[in-house]
Amino acid sequence: MLALPQTMNTVTFGPFRLDLDSGQLRRSGTTLKLQPQPARLLALLVSRPGKLVAREEIRNELWGAETFVDFDQSVNFCIRQIRTALHDVADKPCYVETVPRRGYRFIAPVQPWTEPTPAPEVLTTAKRFVSRQSARRWSVGASTLLIAIAGIAITAAIQSQRNQPALPHGTVGLAVLPFSSPDDEAYFADGMTEELITELARVPTRRLTVIAKTSVTSYRDTRKTPRQIGRELGVAYVLMGSIRRSEGKLRIAVQLLNTADDGHVWAQTYDRPLTDALDVQRELARSVAEQTRLSLSSETAPRSTAVRPVDPAVHEQVLMGRYFLTRSNRDDTLKAVELFERAVSKDPEYAAAYAGLADAYNRLGSVFTAGKPPANARLLAIRAATRATQLDPELAEAYAALGYTYLHELDWTQADNALQRALRLNQSCASAHATYANYLVARGRRSDAIEEARRALAVDPVSLGTRQLLAWMLYFNHEYDAAIQELRTTLQMDPAYTFGRWRLGQVEIVARRFDDAARELERAAIDGHRAPAILGLLAMAYGGRGQSLAARRLLDELKTRSATETVPPGAIALAYIGVGDTANAVASLEESYASHDNYAIYISVDPLMDTLRTDPRFRALSERVDQGAIATH
């Protein structure tokens, strides 16, 4: 890498943007806290990408030869602060490499950044996801992890060594870019964009495939042309637009562009009362289908153009709830639950609010969020999702949520029915494809599960979650090298993606690469705030490389924490395997089965369980899992 020109004041690397003059570091529109000396050191390193910056030079540049400081302690402090801000680690760096006894080298690719050229309103792509200066009651500060991959995610995904799955044969692809809006209303525009994507996928034609929100979000603030976006996502059309609210009125301006030649296809501006927001979405969706010359399917009767009126305040609560749901942590999931519950209490006939509530309850029962015991959370999720399907029998997302819940209740028949119903209603529903892939692998249909994961990736090609899903399915098929490569590509997209690092550690354990597994899981444990699911795997990695005392300490920690917090029994089972205690490992797996733990669906098929398969109790448990369990709802 060459040194940067002295005239280049602002640069980007990964998801970060750095002003070399001021030392201001930003990620996804948010300014990161970095003290003056660490900021100056980062700017010095970034200004010379790929080149060694000697420790003596750092001393002269930052403190001067005449200034007395404890230099070693000071520079070490600065490097630690930089690595914390960048989510980097010393032993496996993505950004700052230590050259022992000599200095440091910045190893990530660095590119110039220029302010986007202003464009007409209808062509303006989305502004920052949420402004910290929002005057609304709900603070919607930092952008989500999925948005943080924008800078490198597209390139990394498309250039993956595995071919990008193609869209379904005979379909036309469409990407709806995030609509622009005033900064303090960005969450509203983002929610409306997501609803429009859903509405487009519901248009009664089998020829339209709509890219999922998690992939188009990566194009926020993009300066790429429609042709470039079309090539990267495999779509024929791009829809761009803006949303404004003022005094009870709504203005949506949209433009449809052809990615073959960047040509203008169609434009329209809608000025309506705010109460007509859902009507506008349906009208816009049908107009896009007509403008792309997609004939409506004769197999599916056109849906009524009338939409039941929804109070704008209730609609806004659902949009805000969806925003909080994208931030994968317990506190924000609980905020989402509160917002969805408010919405359904004010409008008990609003299907989308119940569907959002079901997703939030399912999240609370997951191994990382763990806001409620899984059985309790899923009971609430089933009730909410069932109510959503009753109110709107064509809402694919509600069936996807219902299928997820039944899957983890080991109700195989109900799960299969709900997920297939979701996919018949909406082939572009990435969450339904992902859950169905997990259903298929849990039923032992490994090849089918891989294909279903590829379908999810085709409609959500830049999502970290769908890319690790494919690796997860390859893992179950014993394609460990392919799974590891897929996960490493995912972590190149975002080194801070803890879930992907957790998965990588798991694959490396079964591949008997215990040193690599321990290294990945140790970092995941730090980034993931010592989540029990990570610690259970880490105990297995320690056990695999002979560190029985370290594995025992992790097991003891999990057992102690289980007295005061929700610790998945599956995590404790893995730790028992790590210390070689087969009897207690099986007992914990039986508890996992009885308590509806997320891990229960994988008991019969997970390669991690291979050491237990000769145990009679484990074989009996596997048979019960395969037979399924009908829970009392």
N, C-alpha and C positions, 0 to 999 in steps of 0.2 A: 504494500500500500504506500502510496505517495503522501508526502506531507501536504497539508491543506494550504491553499493560497491564503496569503495574509489578509486579503479582502473579504474572505468568507467569514461572516460574523456569526451566523446561526447554522447549525448542522443537525442532522438526525442520525440516530443509530438505534436499531431495534424499534421499540415503541417510544423512544425518548427523543426530546428536542432540547438542545443546549445552546444558549447564547454564550459565545466564547468571550465576549467583552464583559458581560455582567456576571457570568457564571450561573445564570438562572436556568434551572433544570425543570422541564415539564414532561408530563406523561398524560396523554389523552386529555389535554386541556387543563390539567391540574398542576399547579406549581408545587414541586417537592421541596421539603425543608432540607437545606444543606447549608451548613455554616460557612463563613467566608473563606477560610483556608482550604477546607475540602473542596469547595466550589472552584477555587483557583487552581488547585491541583488537578481536578477533573478536566478543566478547560485546557490545561497544559498537556495532559496525556492525550486528550481527544484531538488536539491540534496537530499531533504527530502520530497518526494511526499506524500501527505496525512497527513503530520504531522504539527502540529502547531509550527511556529517559532515565539517566543516571541519578542516583540518590544525591550526589553532590550538586548536580544541576538543579534538582528540586529545591535543595537548601538555598541556593543562590537566588532562584527565581521567587521563592515564597517568603523567605525571611531575610535574605541578604547576608553577606559574609560577616558583617559587623554586629548582627543581632544575636544575642545569646539566648538559645533555647535548648531544651533537651531534644535534640533533633530526632533521634531514633523514636522516642516516645511520641513526638508530635506527628511525624510522618505516618507512623503506624496508626495513630488515631484517625488521621485524615483518610487513609485507605479503608479503614473499617467503616467510616461514615459513608464513603462512596459506595462500597459494596452493599451496605444496608439499603441505600437508596435505589440501587440498581438490581436488588435481589440476586446478587452475585456471590459466589463462594470461592475461597482461595484455592482449594485443591482441585476444583473442576471449573475454572472460570469461563464465563461467556464474554466478559468485557475487559477486566483488568487482570493481567497476568503478572505474577511476581517472578522476577529473575533474581534468584538468591544472591545476596551480597553485592548486587549490581544496581538494581533499580526496578522499574515497572514498564510494562508495554500495554497499550490499548489494542486489543486484538479483534474487536468487532468492526464490520464494514461501516464506514462513515460517509454520509452523503450530504450535499448542500441542501439547505431549505430556503425557499423563497415564498414570500407572501402571495397567496393566490390572487389572480387578477379578478377584480370585481366583475360580476356578471348580472344580467337582468334577473329580476326576482324569480321568474319561473325556471331559470337555469341554475339558481344558487343551490348548491348541495348543503347538507345539514351543517349547522354550527356546532359548537361544543355541546356535548350531551346534556350537561346541566351546569348552570352558572352558580358559583358559590355565593353570588350576591342575590340569589332568588329571594323575593320578599314573601314567598308563600309560606304557609305554616309548616309544611313538610320540607325539611332540608333534604335536598337530593344532590349532595356534594359531589363526590368523586365519581368518575365514569366507571362502568362495569369492566370486569376482567376481559370479557369478550371484545370490548372496544379497544382495550389496551394492545391487542395484537395487531392493530392497523398499521403500519409501517413496514412490517415484514411478513405478515401472515399470508397474504395473497401469493407472494413470490415463493415462499417456502412450500405452500400447499401445492401449487401448480407444478413446481419443479421436483416434487417428491419422486423418489426412484420408482414408486409404484404408479401406474397410470391412473389418471383421474377418472373415476367412473363416469360414464356417459349418461345423459338424461335419457329417460325412457324413449324407446324407438317410436318415431312418428309424432313426437310432441314438439311444441315450440316453447323455448325457454324465455322467461321474463324475470328481470330483476327490478324490484322497486327500491330505489335508493332512499335512505332516510330523508324525510322531508325537512326543510329548514323552517326555523321559527325564531322568535325572540328568545334570547338565552334563558330567561326565567320561565319560559313555557316549553322548553325543549322536551321535557318528559311527556307533555301532551302531544307534541308532534310525533315523538317516537312511538307512543302508544297508538296513535292514529295510523301511522305507517304499518305497524304490526297488524292492526285490524284490517287494513286494506289488503295486505298480503293474504290474510285468511279469507277475506271476501273474494278475492280474485281466484283463490284455489277452489272456492265453492261454486264458481260459475259452471253451469251445466254443459261443459264440453270436456272431452277426454283428451284434447290435444294441447292443453296449456299446462306447463309445469312452471311453478313459481318458486324461485329461490327463497330459502328460509331467511328469517330476519337475522339470525346470528351471523350469517355470511355477508349479507349486504351491509350490516352495521360497520364492517371493516372498511367500507368506502366513504365513511364520514370524512368530510374535508378533502376528498380526493380531487386531484387535478388530472386524473386520467380521463381519456376520451371514452365515449360509449363503445367505440371499436375495441379499445384495450380491455374494458370491463367485459365485453361480450366474449372476447377470446379467453379471458381468465375463468369466467364462470360458465362458458358454454351456452350463452343465451343469445337470442335473436333480437330482443328488445330491452330497452332500459326506460323506466318511468322515473322522472324527476319532478320535484315540485316544492311548494312552500305552503305553510298553514299559518293563518293569522286569526286571532280572536279579538273582538272589540265590541263592548257594549251589547252583549248577547247575540252578536252576529259572527258568522264564520266565513272566511274566504279561503278557498283551496285553489291554487293555480298549479296546473300539471302540464307536462310535456312528454310525449312519447317519442323516443328516438330509435332509429334502426341501427343496430351495431355493425351491420355489414359495411356501411359507408358514412356513419355518423349523421345520417339524413333525418330531417324532421318528418314525422309521420302525422302527428296530431297534437293539438293543444286545446286546453279548455280552462276557463275560470268559473268557479262556482261561488256565488254569493248567496248564502242561506242563513236562516235563523240557526242558532246553535243547537236548538232542539232537533234539527234535521240532519245532524252529523251522520247517523247510521244510514239514513236514506241516501245521502250523498255518496257514501262509500259503495253502496250497492249499485247506484247509477253509474258511478265511475268505473266500477269493475266490469259491468256489462259493456260500457262504451269501449274499454280497452280491448275486450274480446272481439268486439265488432271491428275495431280499427285494425287489429292484427289479422283480420279475415279468418277467424276461427268459427266455423259453423257450430251452432249449438247442437249438442248431442240429441239425436232423436230418441235415444234410450232413456233420457232423463227429462222429465217435464220441467220447463222453466219455472223457477220459484217465483212466488208473488213479488212484485216490485215494492209492495207496501211493507214497511217495517214498523213494529210496535213502538210507539214513542217512549223514549227513555229520558228521564230528568237529567239535564246536563251535569248537575252536581253528582249524581250517582254514576254517570258515565265517567266523569273525571276520577272518581274514587277507584273505579276499576282500572283505568289507565295508570293511575299512581300505584295501585297494587301490583300490576304487572311489572312496573319499573322496579319496585323493591324486590320482586321475585327473581329478577335477573342478577341480583347481588347475592351470591351463594353463601350466606352466613345466617346464623340463627336469629340475630336481632332483626335483620331486615326481613327475614321470612315471617317473623312474628308481626312486624308492621304490616306486611302484605295481608296476613290473616285478618288483622283488625280492619283494614280498609275493605276487604271483600265482605266481611261480616256486616260492616256498616251498610254496604251497598245492598246486600240481600235483605237486610232489615227494612230498608227504605223502599225497595222494589223487589218483593218476593217472586216476581215473574221474570226476572232478568237472567236468562240462561248463562250469558257470558260471565256474570259475577259468580255463579255457582261453579262454573268450570274453573275459574281462577282460584276459587277457594279449595277445590279438590286438588289442584296442583300444589297449592301451598301446604295443605295437610300432608300430601305425599312427601313433600320436601322435609317437613318436620319429622317424619319417620325414617329419614335416610341416615346412613351411618355417619356422615360428616356433620350434618346439621343437628340431628338428635335433639330436637326441641320437645318431643313427646316420645313415650314408648311406642314402637312401631304399631302394635296391635291397636292402641287407642287412636293413633293418628289415622290409620287406614279405615277404621270404622267411620270416622268423620268424613274421610275422603270419598268413601263409597256412597254415603248419603248425599254429599254435595254433587258428585258426578252423576249419580242416578237422577237427581232432581234436574240437573242441566239437560240430560238427554230427554227427560219427559217434556220439558219446556221447549226444546228445540231438537227434534229427532235428527236434524241434519248437521249438528255441530260436531265435527270430527274431533276437535280437541277434547270435548267432554268424554267421548268414547275412548280416546287415547289415555286420559287420566284414569278412567274406569278400568281399562285393560291393565294398566300399570299396577293398580291396587289389587285386582284379582290375581295377577301373576304372583305377587309377593304374598298373597294369601294361599298360594298353591292350589288355587281353583283353576285348573288348567283349561277346562271347557269354557268357563265364563271369560277367562282372559283371551283365549283364542277368538271367541265370538266378538268380543268388544273391539279387539285390535283389528280384526279383518273388516269389521264395520267401519272403523275409523279410516282405514286405507281405501275402502270403496268410496267413501265420501270425499276423501282428499288425498290423492296420491302425492301431494307436496308436503304432507304433514311429517316432518322429520322426526318428531318425538314418537309418533306411532311406528315409524320404521325402526327406530332405535329400540323401543320396547319390544316390538315383535321379534327383532333379532335376539334379544335376551330370552324371550319365550322359546324360540326355536333351539337355542343352544342348551337351555335347561331341559328340553325334551330330547336331547341327544342328536338333534338334526344340525350337526356342525356346519356342513357345507351350505345348507340353506341359510343358516345364520350369517355366514360370511357374505352371501349374496344380498341378504337383507340389509346388512351394514353398508354395503356398497350403494344400495339404493338410497339409504339415508345420506351418504356422503355426496351423492349426485345432486340432491336438492339442497344440501347444506355444506358446500365444498370447502369453506374456510373456517368451519367451526372446530374448535379444539375438542369439544365433546364428541362430535361424530367421528373425528379422525382417531381419537383414542378408542372409540367403540369398535372400529375396524380392527385395531390391534388386539383388543380384548377378545374378539371372536377368533382371530388367528391363533391366539394363545390357547383357546380351548381346543382348537384343531391340531395342537402340538406343533404349529409352525412358529417356533420360538424366535428364530433369527428374523423372520419377516415381521413378527410383532415388535421385536426390539427396534428394528429399523423404522417402523411406522411411529413408534413412540418417541424415538430420537428426533424424527422430523417434527413431531408435535412440539417437543421442547425447544427446538430451534425457532419455532413460531413464537413461543413465549416461555422463556426459561423459568418464569415464576408460576407456571401452571402445576400446582401441587398435585392435583388429581392424576395428571399424566405421569408425574415422577413416581407416585405411589404405584401406579400400574406397572411402570418400568421395573421397579424393584421386585414386584411380584413375579414378572416373567423371568427376571434374572435368577430368582430363587429356584424355579423349576428347571432352569437351564444350568443350574449348579454353578453359577457365577456369583458366589456368595460375597466376595469382596466388593464387586460392583453393586450388588443388591444393597449391601449395608451402606455404602457410600450414598446411593440415591435415596434410600429411606431415611438416613440420618438428616439429610437436607430437607426431605419432605416433612419430617417430624418438626423441624424448626419452623419452616414456612407454614405448616398446618397446625401450629399451636398444640403439638403433641396429641393429635386426634387418636383415639383408641384404635381405630382401624389401621392406622399407620404403625403404631407401636406393636400390635400383634404380629404384623409381617416382619418388622425389624427384629423381633425376638426370634422368628424363624431364621432370618439371615444370620444372626449371631450364633444360633445353634448350629447352623450349617457349617460355619467356619470354626467351630470348636469353642466359642466364647460362652460356655454354659452359665457362668456366673452373671454375665451381662444380660443374657436371655432371662434368667431367673429374676433379676431386678425388675425388668420390664413387666414380667408376669405379675409380680407382687404389686407394682404400681397400678396395673389394670384392676386387680382384685380390690385394692384399697379404694380406688376411684369409683368402683361400681356401687359402693355403699352410699354415695352422695350424688351421683350423676348417671345418666343413661350410657352404659358401656355395652356395646353389642356383644352378645355371647360368642358370636363368630370370631371376634377379635381375641377373646380369651382362649378360644379353642386353638387358634393359630399359635399363640404364645405357649400353650401346653405342648403342642407339637415341637416347638423350638427347644423345649427342655426335655423332650423325649418321654413325656407322660401321656401315653396313649389312652389309658382309661379315663383320665379327666378331660382329655381332648374330646373324646366321644361324648362324654357327659355334657360338655359345653355345647357341642353340636346338637344334641338332643334338646337342650334348652333353646338353642337358636330356632330349631324347628317348632317348638311349642310356643315360643314368644313372637313368632312371625317376623323374626329378624330378617333384614334384607338378604343376608347371605344364604338363607335356607334354600333358595331355589337352585343354588350351585353345588349343593353338597354331593350329589351323585356324579357330577361331571367335572369338578375342578381338579386339575392335576396336582394341586397342593395336597389333596387328600390321598394320594396314591399310597403313602406309607400306612394308611389305616385300612386299606381295602380287605385285608385278610382277617380283620377283627369281626367276630360274629355280630356284636352290637352295632357296629358301623354298617354291616351289610343289611341288617334289619332296618336300620334308620333309612338307608338309601331306598329300600323298597317302599317305605311309608311315604317318602318324598315323591317317588315316581308315581305312586298311586294317587297322590294329591290329597288335599284336605278341604272339605267344605266348611268354612267358618260360619259361625252364627253372627249375622249382621243386624 
